[in-house]
Amino acid sequence: MRKTPPFDSQYEAAGSLAERIAAEGAYCVAAIGAFSGDETQSADEVFLEQNARFQAHIADAAALDAQLAELVFCLDRLTAEVSADLDSFRGLTLREKMAGWVSRQRMWRMYTERVREAPVIERLLDLLTKSDALAGLIAGQRAALTERHKAAELSLVDIVEQRRRLVVSIDIARLKMKELNAKALTTQGRIGVYGNRAHWEQMEAERRALKAEAERISAGEHEMRDDSQRRERFIGLFQAFVDSLNGRIAAGNVLLRKLLIDVEERLIIYQAQVDTDRPGMKVRIKPELFPDIAAPIRLFEKGMLVAQDLERRKSRANLEFARRFPTYAEPPPETSRAPLIDTARRSFRFSLPFLRS
């Protein structure tokens, strides 16, 4: 079984890293938006500096996603531990069995009170609190990433379009140079063949003018070609950044989907172990108390959480999670292969040998 680090310290570390990444992400987006192909902006030293910052940001972002995945995994593992602890309360104690020989109602009342006072119920509530905090962090990251991706992609499209126009201008310049050089060569061939000296001198002046224009265009074409190559290098860097944002948005969707489905699982366990009709029990879990996991809690309030449906969706979410984060693509422990709430099995209270009618 994979050992998870403490949730609280891991969460604080992820929050700190998220704040630092937000500042660097804003710099990267601003750098793309302010990009121009002039000599100063495109100098080699500037590219090396920006490349280092962009690559460092991409690496830090990947580390943050890994930390968030670890937090989701940690809560899932803690849920399995709570469920295992709750299993120990599902059987009757010797004292409860003895009370059952006299009064079955008293036996079940003793059992219910024992389960109700179990500390694992508080642990479930603590897991919901942690789930709400983590969902808020992931959702906030996803919203910020979406905004950065939109801004960076629009700026990148403009830069690519500018380079496309530059390439077209280079092609036009090359055609013009070819045309001018051909005219200059034709004029040179006519000198000394037709006309008189004055005519030859005139044609020589025309040839020189054609060559000068061709050289001027050639110099411009050379500058445009260098500018195009510089832009191409920056475009590759910016595209890697935009791709990383897109990948992180997808990762955030996977993390949030699994987390919310895991929250449903925690609510089903709570619902199965706690008498939610008892005053004060169900009110402990309200959407306004857990705003970032309010959607599954609303289903809990309406009694719309179904264990059988949850098992199918959780299995699919776990597969997506493992594909996105291969570190967690490991077989689950033996205890997790059975459903946490076996709704297909009759309650043990109807199968105990002393409960004969």
Secondary structure, DSSP 4 states (H G I P E B T S, - for coil): -PPPPPHHHHHHHHHHHHHHHHHHHHHHHHHHHT---STTTT-HHHHHHHHHHHHHHHHHHHHHHHHHHHHHHHHHHHHHHHHHHHHTTSSPPHHHHHHHHH-HHHHHHHHHHHHHT-HHHHHHHHHHHHHHHHHHHHHHHHHHHHHHHHHHHHHHHHHHHHHHHHHHHHHHHHHHHHHHHHHHHHHHHHTTTSS-HHHHHHHHHHHHHHHHHHHHHHHHHHHHHHHHHHHHHHHHHHHHHHHHHHHHHHHHHHHHHHHHHHHHHHHHHHHHHS-TTSTTTGGGS-TTTSGGGHHHHHHHHTT---HHHHHHHHHHHHHHHHHH-GGG-SPPPGGGSS-SS-TTSPPGGGT-TT---
